[in-house]
Amino acid sequence: MFDIEFFMRVHELKKRLLKGEKFDKKDIFNELEEKRSQDPIIYNIETTNACNMRCKMCPRTTMMTRSVETIDKETFINIVDQLKPFPAERWQKWEAFVGQQYGILKNSMSENHFFLYIIPKVIQLHGYGDPLLDKNMAEYVKILSNKGFFSYFSCNPANISIDKTVQMFENGLDYIKYSIETVDDMLHKQIRGQASNFTDSYKKILRLLELKKERKYRVTVIITMLDLNLETQKVEYERLKEAFKGLDVYIYLKSEDQQWYREDYHGTKSVHWSEYCQHPWMSMTIKSNGEAAMCMEDFNNEIILGDAKEESLFNIWNGEKYRKLRNDHFDLSPDIKCTNECDMKLVGNLVK
């Protein structure tokens, strides 16, 4: 989830900034502060950062040095107990806003539809790990469902257990995303590592789709392929679409999120990455050790703003560390990784 009210409140200002209009820097910062909610909204809870894949495009493979940890159940429940789902009328207002401002229809299917219609309303249960390796995932889904939240996570289909996944479906999972880069097993291993495959994963997904239909589960099964800028990318994506043709899936080609450290930087087609970063004012991330971080992309937990095991989310969100982050983020401080180690534009870049 992220703060859709904040997003809507500052949208006109954002459009003017992106067009290059000149503003007083202090006025812009004050407006962002005035329009942010005092109540925290959680973008994602990284329940585990354990992963058995070796994806060549993931910083976890080559750059993550923090310990592998899984969040404890007590901390997860404590976090969720401090949150509130969006009321229906606010969500209706948001959908009308998205249609008007971005021209994306509610029932369409694309990278930007996914970001604007699905991401804002779900609590994501992944970060730099595979949630299928968390033994408590089915219970977490049930906890969220019982409290009126939408649940979602992205995972590697090679790790599918039919029985465990069905339990998640039974418990009310709303969205599950399977990342598939090719229909060729050998190429998939080259991209995602030796634990990866397509053939076995595909068979399991087909079985889950059968069970979904038979038992009328509400879950939306999402199939995504990352745009890795390969010469064969278009062909591979067409082959993937053909494999799932006529099946009840949401499928799209996804831009890579972070490429700042890559020699083959190739940009993005995502609204999220094309506009400037608003996360310091509209969402919080909880990592697998219970720490509150600046965002899910902080793979080594370099900017820690609090500890959800010891502090309330409200106090973290409105505390001194978060205040300093917002100032540093806005002022383009070289002391935080946001300034030099992120693909997203910073609002400070637009008001220098």
C-alpha positions in Angstrom: 0.0 0.0 0.0 0.9 3.6 -0.3 -0.9 6.8 0.8 -3.2 7.3 -2.1 -4.6 10.5 -0.5 -1.2 12.1 -0.4 -0.5 10.9 -4.0 -3.7 12.7 -5.2 -3.2 15.8 -3.0 0.3 16.5 -4.5 -0.4 15.4 -8.1 -1.0 18.8 -9.6 2.2 20.1 -7.9 4.1 17.1 -9.2 2.9 17.7 -12.8 4.1 21.3 -12.6 7.4 20.3 -11.1 8.0 17.7 -13.9 7.2 20.4 -16.5 10.0 22.5 -15.1 8.1 25.2 -13.3 10.1 27.2 -10.8 9.2 27.1 -7.1 10.7 28.2 -3.8 12.5 25.2 -2.5 11.3 25.7 1.1 7.7 26.1 0.0 7.8 22.7 -1.8 9.2 20.9 1.2 6.6 22.5 3.5 3.8 21.5 1.2 4.9 17.9 1.1 5.1 17.8 4.9 1.7 19.4 5.3 0.0 17.0 2.9 1.5 13.8 4.2 -0.5 11.7 6.7 0.5 11.4 10.3 -0.6 7.8 10.2 2.0 5.4 8.6 1.1 3.2 5.6 3.1 0.1 5.0 4.3 -0.5 1.4 5.6 -4.0 2.1 6.6 -6.3 4.9 9.7 -8.4 3.8 8.8 -11.5 5.8 12.0 -13.2 4.8 15.1 -12.3 2.8 15.9 -16.0 2.2 16.2 -17.0 -1.4 17.6 -20.0 -3.2 17.8 -18.3 -6.6 20.9 -16.7 -8.1 19.3 -14.1 -10.4 21.9 -12.3 -12.5 19.9 -9.0 -12.4 19.3 -9.0 -8.7 21.5 -7.0 -6.3 20.8 -9.7 -3.7 23.1 -12.0 -5.7 26.1 -9.8 -5.9 25.7 -6.9 -3.4 23.6 -7.9 -0.5 25.7 -8.5 2.7 23.1 -8.4 5.5 22.2 -11.6 7.4 19.4 -13.9 6.1 16.5 -13.5 8.5 12.8 -14.2 8.7 10.4 -12.0 10.6 8.9 -13.5 13.7 5.1 -14.0 13.9 4.7 -11.7 16.9 6.3 -8.8 15.1 4.2 -9.4 12.0 0.9 -9.4 14.0 2.0 -6.3 15.9 2.7 -4.4 12.7 -0.6 -5.4 11.1 -2.6 -4.5 14.2 -1.3 -0.9 13.9 -2.7 -0.5 10.3 -6.0 0.3 8.7 -7.3 -0.8 5.3 -8.5 1.9 2.9 -12.3 2.4 3.1 -14.3 1.6 -0.1 -15.1 5.2 -0.9 -11.4 6.3 -0.8 -10.6 3.5 -3.2 -13.4 4.5 -5.6 -12.0 8.1 -5.5 -8.6 6.7 -6.4 -9.8 4.7 -9.3 -11.6 7.7 -10.7 -8.4 9.7 -10.3 -6.2 7.1 -12.1 -8.6 6.9 -15.0 -8.7 10.7 -15.4 -5.1 11.5 -14.8 -3.4 8.5 -16.4 -6.0 7.2 -18.9 -5.7 3.7 -17.6 -8.9 1.7 -17.4 -9.8 -0.4 -14.4 -10.1 -3.6 -16.3 -7.0 -3.3 -18.5 -3.7 -5.1 -18.0 -0.2 -3.6 -18.1 2.8 -2.6 -16.1 1.3 0.7 -15.2 -2.1 -0.7 -14.5 -0.5 -3.1 -12.1 1.3 -0.3 -10.3 -1.7 2.0 -10.1 -4.6 -0.4 -9.5 -3.0 -3.3 -7.5 0.1 -2.0 -5.7 -1.7 0.9 -3.9 -4.2 -1.5 -2.2 -2.1 -4.5 -1.2 0.3 -5.2 1.6 3.2 -6.7 -0.2 4.8 -9.7 1.5 8.1 -9.8 -0.3 11.3 -7.9 -0.5 14.7 -9.4 -1.2 13.7 -13.0 -0.6 11.1 -15.5 -1.7 8.0 -15.7 0.5 7.5 -19.3 -0.6 10.4 -20.1 1.8 8.5 -18.6 4.7 6.6 -21.4 6.5 4.2 -18.8 8.1 3.0 -17.3 4.8 -0.4 -19.0 4.7 -1.1 -17.8 8.2 0.0 -14.2 7.3 -2.4 -14.2 4.4 -5.2 -15.2 6.7 -4.3 -12.5 9.2 -4.4 -9.9 6.5 -7.6 -11.2 5.0 -9.4 -11.3 8.4 -8.5 -7.6 9.0 -9.7 -6.5 5.6 -6.4 -6.1 3.8 -5.5 -7.2 0.3 -2.5 -9.5 0.2 0.1 -10.0 -2.5 3.6 -11.3 -3.1 6.0 -12.1 -5.9 7.9 -15.3 -5.9 9.8 -17.9 -7.9 7.5 -20.6 -9.3 10.3 -23.2 -9.0 9.6 -23.1 -5.3 5.8 -23.8 -5.6 4.3 -26.4 -3.3 0.8 -27.1 -4.5 -0.5 -28.0 -1.0 1.0 -24.9 0.7 -0.1 -22.6 -2.1 -3.7 -24.0 -2.0 -3.7 -23.2 1.7 -2.8 -19.6 0.9 -5.7 -19.5 -1.7 -8.0 -21.0 0.9 -6.9 -18.3 3.4 -7.9 -15.5 1.0 -4.7 -14.6 -0.9 -5.6 -11.8 -3.4 -2.7 -11.7 -5.8 0.3 -13.9 -6.4 3.0 -13.1 -9.0 5.2 -15.7 -10.7 8.4 -14.4 -12.3 9.2 -16.2 -15.6 11.9 -15.0 -17.9 11.7 -17.6 -20.7 10.0 -20.9 -21.6 13.5 -22.4 -22.1 14.7 -24.3 -19.1 18.5 -23.9 -19.8 18.1 -20.1 -20.5 16.0 -19.8 -17.3 18.8 -21.3 -15.3 21.3 -18.9 -16.9 19.1 -16.0 -15.8 17.7 -17.1 -12.4 20.2 -19.8 -11.3 20.3 -23.6 -11.2 17.3 -23.9 -8.8 15.2 -22.3 -11.5 13.2 -24.0 -14.3 10.3 -23.4 -16.6 8.8 -26.8 -17.4 8.1 -28.0 -13.8 7.0 -24.5 -12.8 4.6 -24.3 -15.7 3.0 -27.6 -14.8 2.5 -26.5 -11.2 0.9 -23.2 -12.3 -1.4 -25.0 -14.6 -2.5 -27.3 -11.8 -3.1 -24.2 -9.5 -5.2 -22.6 -12.2 -7.3 -25.7 -12.5 -7.9 -25.7 -8.7 -8.7 -22.0 -8.7 -11.4 -22.6 -11.3 -12.8 -25.7 -9.6 -12.9 -24.2 -6.1 -13.6 -20.6 -7.1 -10.7 -19.1 -5.3 -10.6 -15.3 -5.6 -6.8 -15.1 -6.1 -5.5 -13.3 -9.2 -2.5 -15.2 -10.7 0.0 -12.9 -12.3 2.7 -13.9 -14.7 5.4 -11.4 -15.3 8.6 -11.3 -17.4 11.3 -8.8 -16.7 12.5 -6.6 -19.6 16.2 -7.5 -19.4 17.0 -5.7 -22.7 17.9 -9.0 -24.4 18.0 -9.3 -28.2 15.5 -12.0 -27.9 13.2 -10.2 -25.4 10.3 -9.6 -27.7 10.4 -13.2 -28.9 10.6 -14.6 -25.4 7.7 -12.5 -24.2 5.6 -13.7 -27.2 6.4 -17.3 -26.4 5.4 -16.7 -22.8 2.1 -15.2 -23.7 1.5 -18.1 -26.1 2.1 -20.6 -23.2 -0.6 -18.9 -21.1 -2.9 -18.1 -23.9 -6.6 -18.6 -23.0 -5.8 -19.1 -19.3 -7.0 -17.1 -16.4 -3.9 -15.1 -15.7 -2.8 -11.4 -15.6 0.3 -11.2 -17.7 2.6 -8.3 -18.5 6.2 -7.3 -19.4 7.9 -5.5 -16.4 10.6 -2.9 -16.5 13.6 -3.6 -14.2 13.4 -1.5 -11.0 17.0 -0.7 -10.3 19.7 -0.4 -12.9 22.0 2.3 -11.5 24.8 -0.2 -10.9 24.5 -1.9 -14.3 26.6 -1.4 -17.4 23.6 -2.2 -19.6 21.3 0.5 -18.2 18.2 0.6 -20.4 15.6 2.7 -18.7 12.0 2.1 -17.8 8.5 2.4 -19.1 7.0 2.5 -15.7 5.1 5.5 -14.3 6.5 4.7 -10.9 10.1 5.1 -12.0 9.4 7.9 -14.5 8.0 10.3 -11.9 9.9 11.4 -8.8 10.2 9.4 -5.6 7.4 10.1 -3.1 8.1 7.3 -0.7 9.5 9.3 2.2 6.1 11.0 2.5 3.7 8.2 1.5 4.9 4.7 2.6 7.1 2.7 4.9 8.9 -0.6 4.5 9.5 -3.2 7.2 12.4 -5.5 6.7 12.8 -9.2 7.7 14.6 -8.3 11.0 11.7 -5.9 11.9 13.6 -2.7 11.1 11.8 0.1 9.3 13.7 1.2 6.2 13.4 4.0 3.7 12.0 1.7 1.0 12.1 -1.9 -0.2 15.0 -1.1 -2.5 17.4 -0.6 0.4 18.7 -4.2 0.0 21.4 -3.8 2.7 19.3 -1.9 5.2 21.6 1.2 5.0 19.0 3.7 6.1 17.2 2.4 9.1 14.5 4.6 10.6 13.3 2.6 13.5 12.6 -0.9 14.9 9.1 -2.2 14.7 9.9 -4.7 17.4 10.5 -1.9 19.9 8.7 1.2 18.6 5.3 2.0 17.3 4.9 2.6 13.6 3.4 6.0 14.4 6.4 7.1 16.4 8.8 5.8 13.7 6.9 7.6 10.9 6.8 10.9 12.8 10.2 10.6 14.5 13.5 12.4 14.2 15.1 9.8 12.0 12.3 10.0 9.4 12.3 13.8 9.6 16.1 13.8 8.9 15.6 11.3 6.0 13.0 13.6 4.4 15.3 16.6 4.7 18.3 14.7 3.4 16.2 13.2 0.5 14.9 16.6 -0.4 18.3 18.3 -0.1 20.0 15.6 -2.2 22.4 14.8 0.6 25.4 12.8 -0.5 25.3 11.0 2.8 22.3 8.8 1.8 22.2 6.2 -1.0 19.0 7.7 -2.5 21.1 10.5 -4.0 23.6 8.3 -6.0 22.3 4.7 -5.8 18.8 4.8 -7.1 17.1 5.2 -10.6 14.3 7.3 -9.3 14.3 11.1 -9.7 14.3 13.0 -6.4 12.1 16.0 -5.9 15.1 18.0 -4.9 16.5 17.6 -8.5 13.5 19.5 -9.8 13.7 22.5 -7.4 17.4 23.2 -7.3 
